[in-house]
Amino acid sequence: MEFVPVCPELEIGLGVPREPLRIVLVGEGHRLVQPATGRDLTEEMAAFAVSFLDSLEGVDGFILKSRSPSCAVRDAKVFPSLDAGEPSGMGAGIFARAVRARFPGLPMEDEAALEDPERKARFLASLGM
């Protein structure tokens, strides 16, 4: 097995440390926004996702970062507005959505879920291991 580490947020030019990002519901769509600066990074993340995912060959699955507005598989906070104090729900991060769209049949899990031995075993089995 070969791991290909990547941080989509670094790849679109955000530094370390960086101001937090959040997913904001705008109409029917989700936007990746940095509240401190007001920057909408949705298009930059989408362009990076297409470029990166198209460059991959022989992919068997994905391990992503839990609770990340970019990479969460299912537990990113989704806010009803940029200035909302509380999220209105949870969902997949913007990069994770692109992964699922590009590779719909491949196993995808986050590092926190893989701490559960049963989920880890199912994930590894789905990779053919």
Contacts in CASP RR format, 6 or more apart in sequence:
PFRMAT RR
TARGET T0000
AUTHOR 0000-0000-0000
METHOD contacts of the structure
MODEL  1
MEFVPVCPELEIGLGVPREPLRIVLVGEGHRLVQPATGRDLTEEMAAFAV
SFLDSLEGVDGFILKSRSPSCAVRDAKVFPSLDAGEPSGMGAGIFARAVR
ARFPGLPMEDEAALEDPERKARFLASLGM
1 60 0 8 1.000
1 127 0 8 1.000
1 129 0 8 1.000
3 63 0 8 1.000
4 56 0 8 1.000
6 52 0 8 1.000
8 45 0 8 1.000
8 48 0 8 1.000
8 49 0 8 1.000
8 52 0 8 1.000
8 70 0 8 1.000
8 71 0 8 1.000
8 95 0 8 1.000
9 15 0 8 1.000
9 18 0 8 1.000
9 21 0 8 1.000
9 70 0 8 1.000
10 16 0 8 1.000
11 48 0 8 1.000
11 52 0 8 1.000
12 41 0 8 1.000
12 44 0 8 1.000
12 45 0 8 1.000
12 48 0 8 1.000
14 21 0 8 1.000
14 34 0 8 1.000
14 41 0 8 1.000
18 34 0 8 1.000
19 34 0 8 1.000
19 35 0 8 1.000
19 36 0 8 1.000
19 37 0 8 1.000
20 34 0 8 1.000
20 35 0 8 1.000
20 36 0 8 1.000
21 32 0 8 1.000
21 33 0 8 1.000
21 34 0 8 1.000
21 41 0 8 1.000
21 69 0 8 1.000
21 70 0 8 1.000
22 32 0 8 1.000
22 33 0 8 1.000
22 34 0 8 1.000
22 35 0 8 1.000
22 69 0 8 1.000
22 77 0 8 1.000
22 79 0 8 1.000
22 82 0 8 1.000
23 30 0 8 1.000
23 31 0 8 1.000
23 32 0 8 1.000
23 33 0 8 1.000
23 69 0 8 1.000
23 76 0 8 1.000
23 77 0 8 1.000
23 78 0 8 1.000
23 79 0 8 1.000
23 91 0 8 1.000
23 93 0 8 1.000
23 94 0 8 1.000
24 30 0 8 1.000
24 31 0 8 1.000
24 33 0 8 1.000
24 78 0 8 1.000
24 79 0 8 1.000
24 80 0 8 1.000
24 81 0 8 1.000
24 82 0 8 1.000
25 31 0 8 1.000
25 78 0 8 1.000
25 79 0 8 1.000
25 80 0 8 1.000
25 81 0 8 1.000
25 88 0 8 1.000
30 42 0 8 1.000
30 78 0 8 1.000
30 93 0 8 1.000
30 94 0 8 1.000
30 97 0 8 1.000
31 40 0 8 1.000
31 42 0 8 1.000
32 40 0 8 1.000
32 41 0 8 1.000
32 42 0 8 1.000
32 45 0 8 1.000
32 69 0 8 1.000
32 70 0 8 1.000
32 93 0 8 1.000
32 94 0 8 1.000
33 39 0 8 1.000
33 40 0 8 1.000
33 41 0 8 1.000
33 42 0 8 1.000
33 82 0 8 1.000
34 41 0 8 1.000
35 82 0 8 1.000
35 83 0 8 1.000
38 82 0 8 1.000
42 94 0 8 1.000
45 70 0 8 1.000
45 94 0 8 1.000
45 95 0 8 1.000
45 98 0 8 1.000
46 94 0 8 1.000
46 98 0 8 1.000
48 95 0 8 1.000
49 94 0 8 1.000
49 95 0 8 1.000
49 98 0 8 1.000
49 99 0 8 1.000
49 102 0 8 1.000
50 98 0 8 1.000
50 102 0 8 1.000
53 98 0 8 1.000
53 99 0 8 1.000
53 102 0 8 1.000
53 103 0 8 1.000
54 102 0 8 1.000
59 103 0 8 1.000
59 106 0 8 1.000
60 106 0 8 1.000
60 107 0 8 1.000
60 127 0 8 1.000
60 128 0 8 1.000
61 103 0 8 1.000
61 106 0 8 1.000
61 107 0 8 1.000
61 108 0 8 1.000
61 127 0 8 1.000
62 99 0 8 1.000
62 103 0 8 1.000
62 106 0 8 1.000
62 107 0 8 1.000
62 108 0 8 1.000
62 109 0 8 1.000
63 108 0 8 1.000
63 109 0 8 1.000
63 110 0 8 1.000
63 111 0 8 1.000
63 114 0 8 1.000
64 71 0 8 1.000
64 72 0 8 1.000
64 73 0 8 1.000
64 95 0 8 1.000
64 96 0 8 1.000
64 99 0 8 1.000
64 108 0 8 1.000
64 109 0 8 1.000
64 110 0 8 1.000
64 111 0 8 1.000
65 71 0 8 1.000
65 72 0 8 1.000
65 110 0 8 1.000
65 111 0 8 1.000
66 72 0 8 1.000
66 73 0 8 1.000
66 75 0 8 1.000
66 110 0 8 1.000
66 111 0 8 1.000
66 112 0 8 1.000
66 113 0 8 1.000
67 75 0 8 1.000
67 76 0 8 1.000
67 77 0 8 1.000
67 112 0 8 1.000
68 76 0 8 1.000
68 93 0 8 1.000
69 76 0 8 1.000
69 77 0 8 1.000
69 93 0 8 1.000
69 94 0 8 1.000
70 93 0 8 1.000
70 94 0 8 1.000
70 95 0 8 1.000
70 96 0 8 1.000
71 93 0 8 1.000
71 95 0 8 1.000
71 96 0 8 1.000
71 110 0 8 1.000
72 91 0 8 1.000
72 92 0 8 1.000
72 93 0 8 1.000
72 96 0 8 1.000
72 110 0 8 1.000
73 92 0 8 1.000
73 96 0 8 1.000
73 108 0 8 1.000
73 109 0 8 1.000
73 110 0 8 1.000
73 113 0 8 1.000
74 90 0 8 1.000
74 91 0 8 1.000
74 92 0 8 1.000
74 110 0 8 1.000
75 90 0 8 1.000
75 91 0 8 1.000
75 110 0 8 1.000
75 112 0 8 1.000
76 90 0 8 1.000
76 91 0 8 1.000
76 92 0 8 1.000
76 93 0 8 1.000
76 96 0 8 1.000
77 87 0 8 1.000
77 89 0 8 1.000
77 90 0 8 1.000
78 87 0 8 1.000
78 88 0 8 1.000
78 89 0 8 1.000
78 90 0 8 1.000
78 91 0 8 1.000
79 85 0 8 1.000
79 86 0 8 1.000
79 87 0 8 1.000
79 88 0 8 1.000
80 87 0 8 1.000
80 88 0 8 1.000
92 100 0 8 1.000
96 108 0 8 1.000
99 108 0 8 1.000
100 108 0 8 1.000
107 123 0 8 1.000
107 126 0 8 1.000
107 127 0 8 1.000
109 119 0 8 1.000
109 123 0 8 1.000
113 119 0 8 1.000
113 123 0 8 1.000
114 120 0 8 1.000
114 123 0 8 1.000
END
